[in-house]
């Protein structure tokens, strides 16, 4: 797995994959999808897929796949080497979502949350596999959000595929377990080899940031020590996470942004003004019905 493209510019998301085995273009295939690094405030989130012929599922079981979270780093690395060594019948792809790309998506004016980002990434990976010529028939996905709604969404986009979305898919289906291995190994390597482009000779950045999860005291301590009052955090930090935003509120300089939309709104005349006489307030003009009948409002009905 060569992460060079991502390491050279870790501000941008990156898709990396194996060669497509010839056998997967002929035989009916299954595909598994899983992710790693959804919860941390530090580092990328990675989506991984693995695919192989349906006839090779017994071979998958013999390879000993399991949920990557239950395995040690050494075990995961060995299993990924097994995946890479089985390139004649198994293919894989990862989509590395850069930390600041995640936060930029989540802070859009139009609502775009982490679930939607996850769904769109999975959809993109399925489409990429189909476009590469893989004879895909079955897809297994570890759910994000409501499993039935997510499954219906995918089936609506890919009606010709047999799609199963379920919780704990990585412990139920070996092909999802293999995808989990790819995602977790690539995230571990990306975090371990992270290049802090903000670092200088006189300003070294500590790598003692803990697990990266918001609840980790070591991670919180690192975040608090690394915030820059004007420029905020390094690109390693998902600045949209509440843990990071609270530290920014406490330690960073307050910035007041002029709302361009409000300025434009104030400067743009109402469409009614184009139909009103000069000097007349269009909102006060009576409807033709009332004018023709000389009807007007009264405040006193007399005795």
Number of C-alpha atoms within 10 A of each C-alpha: 15 11 15 11 13 20 17 12 13 25 17 17 19 17 16 17 15 15 12 21 19 15 16 22 17 13 16 16 22 26 27 28 30 32 28 24 19 16 12 20 26 28 26 30 25 29 28 30 31 28 29 30 24 16 13 14 16 10 10 18 13 9 14 12 25 22 22 24 14 10 14 9 15 10 14 23 18 13 22 23 13 14 22 16 11 13 16 14 17 26 25 25 25 26 23 27 25 25 25 23 16 22 17 14 17 18 13 10 7 8 9 13 14 15 14 15 15 21 16 12 18 21 15 13 19 20 13 13 20 14 10 11 13 25 20 24 17 18 21 24 28 23 24 18 14 11 16 13 13 19 17 15 14 22 15 11 11 14 11 11 15 14 20 20 21 19 14 15 22 28 17 15 20 25 30 31 28 33 32 33 33 32 29 27 22 27 23 18 13 21 16 11 11 16 16 16 14 11 12 9 6 6 8 10 16 11 11 11 16 15 14 22 19 19 12 13 14 16 21 20 13 17 22 18 14 14 17 14 14 12 10 18 21 20 21 20 22 24 24 18 17 12 18 21 15 14 18 22 11 11 16 17 13 11 7 6 6 8 8 9 9 10 10 10 10 10 9 9 10 12 9 10 14 10 10 14 10 9 7 11 11 16 10 8 11 11 8 9 9 11 11 8 8 8 10 8 6 6 5 6 5 4 3
